[in-house]
C-alpha cells in the first residue's frame, strides 16, 4: 500500500508541474505589476479582450506594434470595462481612456491615442485611473524575448 500511495503522489506532482505551464510576462507601471498576455500580431490584436467575462486586477493585455503609429481601440464584443493606456516607442505614457464601457452595438466609439503609440496596455476598468498616471510615466516592459510570443 505505501508503494501505491507514493506512486499516486509522485504522479500528481508531475502532472501539476506540467499543467502550470510558463508564467506570463509582466509589466510594471507606477510600482504596480501586471501579468500580461502579449498581442503582437494582427489576429491577436483584432481579438484583444473580446468575449472575456472577467479580468483580474493584476492582469492585462499588452499590444506591441512594430513601430509607433496613431492607435484607435474600440470595445466591440467586450463584456467588461477596460482602461486603455497608450505608450510611445520609449514606453512613456501618452494618454488613457478609463472605464471604457462594453459595447455590443454595430457601431462602437473609438478610443484614440493623442500621439503615435507603440505599446497599448489594457487592464481592468478603474485600475489605471486610481494610479494617477501622468504623461511621461514609464511602463517597464518584459525582456525583449518575452515581448513576442
N, C-alpha and C positions, 0 to 999 in steps of 0.2 A: 504493500500500500504506500509506503513512503516514496518509493521509486516513481509510482504513478503520479503522486502529488507533485513531486519535483518536476516531472516532465510537463505537467499541465501548467505549472507556474512559469517554467522556462519558456514554453511555447507562447503563453500570453504576454510575457515581457517582450519577446521577439516581435510578435505581431503588433504590439503597441508602438514599439520603436519604428516599425515600418509604416504604420498608419499616420504618424505625426508629420512626415514629410518635411521639406525645407521650410524654414521660417520666412516670413515676409520681410522684405527690406523695410527700413524705417527712415523717416524724415523727422527733422526737429524744427520747431518754429516757436520762438519766444519761450524756450525751456520746456515745451510740450512735445512729446514724442508720439508719432503716429505710425502704426504698421500700415503699409500701403501696398495695394495691387498696382502694378505698372501697366499703363495703357500706352504702348509705344508704336502701334501700327493702326492702320485705318479701321480695321474691323473692331479692335478693342476700343478705340476712341469713339466710334459710332455707337457702340453698345453702352459704353460708360456704366452708369449706375441704374440703367433701365431695369424695371421689374423687381428691384430689390425691395424687400419689405422692412428691412432693418439695417442699421449700421452702427456698430459700437462707437462710442465717443472717442476712442483712441485708435480708430481705423479710418482709412480713406482710400482714395484712388489718385495716383499721380499720373497725369498725362504728360508725356515727354515728346516734344516735336524736334525735328531736325534743325530748325532754325526759328528764331523769334519772328512772329508774324501776328497780325491782328487776330484775336480769337473771339468767337461768339459761341456760347453754350446755351442750350435750352433744356427744359425739364420734361420733355415729352416721354410719356410712359414711365415716369419715375413715380414711386409711391411714397417717398419720404422727402421732407425738405432738406436741402443741402446748402452749405456755404461753399461758394465757388471763388477760389483765390487765384489771381494771376501773378506770375513772376517773370521777370526778364531773363536774358541769357546768363546773367550773373546770379540768378536765383534771388533777386531782390524783389520785394513785394511791390506791385504796381497798384492794384485795386482789388476789391472783392464785392461780391453780391451775397448778402446774408439771408438765411432762411428762405431761399428761393423755393416757392411752393411747387408741389407736384402739379403736373399738367397732363390731362388725358384728352385734350381737345385736338382738333386738326391743326390749328394754328396756336403755337405757344410763344410767349415772349422770348426774345433773345437777351442774354446777359453777356455784355461785351467787355473786353479789356480796354482800358484807357489808352494803352500803348501796346506795341508788339510784345507778345509773351512767348517764352519757350517752354515754360512749365505751368501747369494748372493743377492745383490741389483741390479735390472735393472732399469735404468732411461733413459730418452730421450737422444739420441745421442748428445754429445757435452756438456751436463750439468756438468758431473763429471770432465771432463778434465779441465774445466775452474776453478774448485775449487782448483786445485793444490794439490791433495791428495799425501800423503807420507805414506810409510809403518808405521804402528803403529797408524795412526789416528783412533779414536774410533767412532763407529756407536752407537748412543743412540737408543736402542730398545724400542718398546712399552712394557707396563707391560706384565708379563708372561701370564696373562689370555687373552690377545689380540693377542699373538703370534700364537695361534691355533684357527682356525675358525670352 
